[in-house]
Amino acid sequence: MGKLTKAQAQRAALQDERVDAIMSAGLGILETRQDFATEITMHWKAARERFIVIGEALYLAKQRLEHGEFEEMVRSDLPFDRNVCHQLRRVYEAVATKRLSLQEVPDSYSTAYKVTTLSDKELEQARGINLLRPELTRSEIMRFKKSLQASPSCPSHMRIRQLIETRRKLTEQLLQIDREIESLGINLQSLDRDDDVSGGGKVMIDGEAVEV
């Protein structure tokens, strides 16, 4: 038997580690529904953390390896193709740059990648409807993206809130101006709305018409 290449040795080591992990997990002692649910959930959550770590490793490899080495590694040494590599890196970058918090990352890396393709504005909309969560499914994110395409001109909830708040502030300012005018003894009902006050109109001050 010939000597193992470095890549073959790494794959063999990974396989041995997986076997050891399964053997040491003690799954044979699981009996109740809660036992199985707890064990499965623990490993499921660990899987999400691991694909983010894998994404970080890919990101660092891209930065540190000599030109051409990274592409060769993806092509020859890894158990997934460049498309998966790209998705894992994008998910890590979204977490590293705080576009997504770890709590918002879906459990599936492919679903998480779909989330990273949203714009910052679309991410805020997704947060507004509690879409960003670990149990998010691929079909849910696809329906959300489709809804955005179906109504691109529909105002966001955030924009509506901004307009309402602006209207409230302007209303308060107008009321304050009215109170100040009345405190000067000016009868608001005597103001001629068709004339510019600075252009020589008349207003009633304490019952007397005064040029202004």
C-alpha positions as CSV (number, residue, x, y, z in Angstrom):
1,M,0.0,0.0,0.0
2,G,1.4,3.4,-1.0
3,K,2.1,6.2,1.4
4,L,-0.9,8.4,2.2
5,T,-1.0,11.9,0.9
6,K,-1.4,14.8,3.3
7,A,-5.0,15.3,2.2
8,Q,-5.8,11.6,2.6
9,A,-4.2,11.5,6.0
10,Q,-6.4,14.5,7.1
11,R,-9.5,12.9,5.8
12,A,-8.7,9.6,7.7
13,A,-8.0,11.6,10.9
14,L,-11.4,13.3,10.6
15,Q,-13.2,10.0,10.1
16,D,-11.4,8.6,13.2
17,E,-12.5,11.6,15.2
18,R,-16.1,11.2,14.1
19,V,-16.1,7.6,15.1
20,D,-14.6,8.4,18.5
21,A,-17.1,11.1,19.1
22,I,-20.0,8.8,18.3
23,M,-18.5,6.0,20.5
24,S,-17.9,8.4,23.4
25,A,-21.3,10.1,23.2
26,G,-22.9,7.2,25.1
27,L,-26.1,7.2,23.0
28,G,-26.9,3.7,24.3
29,I,-28.0,5.1,27.6
30,L,-30.7,7.3,26.1
31,E,-34.2,6.0,26.9
32,T,-36.8,8.6,27.2
33,R,-38.2,11.1,24.7
34,Q,-36.6,14.0,26.7
35,D,-33.2,12.2,26.7
36,F,-33.2,11.9,22.9
37,A,-34.6,15.4,22.4
38,T,-31.9,17.0,24.6
39,E,-29.1,15.0,23.0
40,I,-30.2,15.8,19.5
41,T,-30.7,19.5,20.2
42,M,-27.3,19.8,21.8
43,H,-25.6,18.3,18.7
44,W,-27.8,20.4,16.4
45,K,-26.7,23.6,18.1
46,A,-23.1,22.5,18.0
47,A,-23.4,21.9,14.3
48,R,-24.4,25.6,13.8
49,E,-21.4,26.7,15.8
50,R,-19.1,24.4,13.8
51,F,-20.1,25.7,10.4
52,I,-19.4,29.2,11.6
53,V,-16.0,28.1,12.8
54,I,-15.4,26.4,9.4
55,G,-16.4,29.6,7.7
56,E,-13.8,31.5,9.9
57,A,-11.1,29.0,9.0
58,L,-12.0,29.4,5.3
59,Y,-11.9,33.2,5.6
60,L,-8.4,33.1,7.3
61,A,-7.1,30.6,4.8
62,K,-8.2,32.9,2.0
63,Q,-6.3,35.7,3.6
64,R,-3.1,33.9,4.6
65,L,-2.4,31.3,1.9
66,E,-0.3,32.1,-1.1
67,H,-2.0,32.9,-4.4
68,G,-3.6,29.8,-5.9
69,E,-3.2,27.7,-2.7
70,F,-6.6,28.4,-1.4
71,E,-8.3,27.5,-4.7
72,E,-6.3,24.3,-4.9
73,M,-7.2,23.4,-1.3
74,V,-10.9,23.9,-2.0
75,R,-10.6,21.9,-5.2
76,S,-8.5,19.0,-3.9
77,D,-8.5,18.8,-0.1
78,L,-12.0,19.7,1.2
79,P,-15.1,17.6,1.4
80,F,-17.3,20.3,-0.2
81,D,-17.2,22.4,-3.4
82,R,-16.4,26.1,-3.8
83,N,-20.1,27.0,-3.7
84,V,-20.4,25.6,-0.2
85,C,-17.1,27.3,0.7
86,H,-18.4,30.7,-0.5
87,Q,-21.6,30.3,1.6
88,L,-19.8,29.3,4.8
89,R,-17.4,32.3,4.4
90,R,-20.3,34.7,3.8
91,V,-22.1,33.5,7.0
92,Y,-19.0,33.9,9.1
93,E,-18.3,37.4,7.6
94,A,-21.9,38.4,8.5
95,V,-21.4,37.4,12.1
96,A,-17.9,38.8,12.3
97,T,-19.1,42.2,11.0
98,K,-22.2,42.1,13.3
99,R,-24.6,42.2,10.4
100,L,-26.1,39.2,12.1
101,S,-25.9,38.2,15.7
102,L,-25.1,34.5,16.6
103,Q,-28.6,34.2,17.9
104,E,-30.1,35.2,14.6
105,V,-28.1,32.7,12.5
106,P,-30.3,29.8,11.2
107,D,-29.3,26.3,12.1
108,S,-28.8,25.4,8.4
109,Y,-25.8,27.0,6.7
110,S,-27.6,27.2,3.4
111,T,-30.5,29.0,5.0
112,A,-28.1,31.3,6.9
113,Y,-26.4,32.1,3.6
114,K,-29.8,33.2,2.1
115,V,-30.2,35.6,5.0
116,T,-26.8,37.2,4.2
117,T,-28.0,38.0,0.7
118,L,-30.6,40.5,2.2
119,S,-29.7,44.2,2.2
120,D,-29.4,46.0,5.5
121,K,-32.8,47.5,5.0
122,E,-34.3,44.1,4.3
123,L,-32.6,42.7,7.4
124,E,-34.3,45.3,9.5
125,Q,-37.6,44.4,8.0
126,A,-36.9,40.7,8.7
127,R,-36.1,41.6,12.4
128,G,-39.4,43.5,12.6
129,I,-41.4,40.3,12.0
130,N,-39.1,38.1,14.1
131,L,-37.9,36.2,11.0
132,L,-34.2,35.9,12.0
133,R,-34.0,33.0,14.4
134,P,-32.2,29.6,14.6
135,E,-35.3,27.6,13.5
136,L,-35.8,29.6,10.3
137,T,-36.4,27.4,7.3
138,R,-35.3,27.9,3.7
139,S,-38.9,28.0,2.5
140,E,-39.6,30.9,5.0
141,I,-36.7,33.0,3.9
142,M,-37.6,32.4,0.2
143,R,-41.2,33.4,0.8
144,F,-40.0,36.6,2.5
145,K,-37.7,37.5,-0.4
146,K,-40.5,36.8,-2.8
147,S,-42.8,39.1,-0.9
148,L,-40.1,41.9,-1.1
149,Q,-40.0,41.5,-4.9
150,A,-43.8,41.4,-5.2
151,S,-44.2,44.8,-3.5
152,P,-41.0,46.9,-3.9
153,S,-42.9,50.2,-3.5
154,C,-44.7,49.2,-0.3
155,P,-43.4,51.5,2.5
156,S,-41.7,49.7,5.4
157,H,-43.0,49.8,8.9
158,M,-40.0,51.8,9.9
159,R,-40.7,54.5,7.3
160,I,-44.3,54.8,8.4
161,R,-43.2,55.2,12.0
162,Q,-40.8,57.9,11.0
163,L,-43.5,59.8,9.1
164,I,-45.9,59.6,12.1
165,E,-43.3,60.8,14.5
166,T,-42.4,63.7,12.2
167,R,-46.1,64.7,12.0
168,R,-46.4,64.6,15.8
169,K,-43.4,66.8,16.2
170,L,-44.7,69.3,13.6
171,T,-48.1,69.4,15.3
172,E,-46.5,70.2,18.7
173,Q,-44.4,73.0,17.1
174,L,-47.6,74.5,15.5
175,L,-49.4,74.4,18.9
176,Q,-46.4,76.1,20.6
177,I,-46.3,78.8,17.9
178,D,-50.1,79.4,18.4
179,R,-49.7,79.7,22.1
180,E,-46.8,82.2,21.7
181,I,-48.9,84.3,19.3
182,E,-51.8,84.3,21.6
183,S,-49.5,85.3,24.5
184,L,-48.7,88.4,22.5
185,G,-52.3,89.4,22.5
186,I,-52.8,88.6,18.8
187,N,-56.2,87.2,17.7
188,L,-55.4,84.2,15.5
189,Q,-58.8,84.4,13.9
190,S,-58.0,87.9,12.5
191,L,-55.0,86.7,10.6
192,D,-55.5,86.8,6.9
193,R,-54.2,83.6,5.5
194,D,-54.0,85.0,2.0
195,D,-51.6,87.8,3.0
196,D,-48.0,87.6,4.1
197,V,-47.9,89.2,7.6
198,S,-44.6,90.8,6.8
199,G,-46.2,92.4,3.7
200,G,-48.4,94.9,5.5
201,G,-51.4,92.9,6.7
202,K,-53.5,93.7,9.8
203,V,-54.0,91.7,12.9
204,M,-56.2,92.2,15.9
205,I,-54.2,92.9,19.1
206,D,-56.3,93.4,22.2
207,G,-59.3,94.3,20.1
208,E,-57.5,96.9,18.0
209,A,-56.5,96.4,14.3
210,V,-52.8,97.0,14.0
211,E,-50.6,97.3,10.9
212,V,-47.8,94.7,10.8
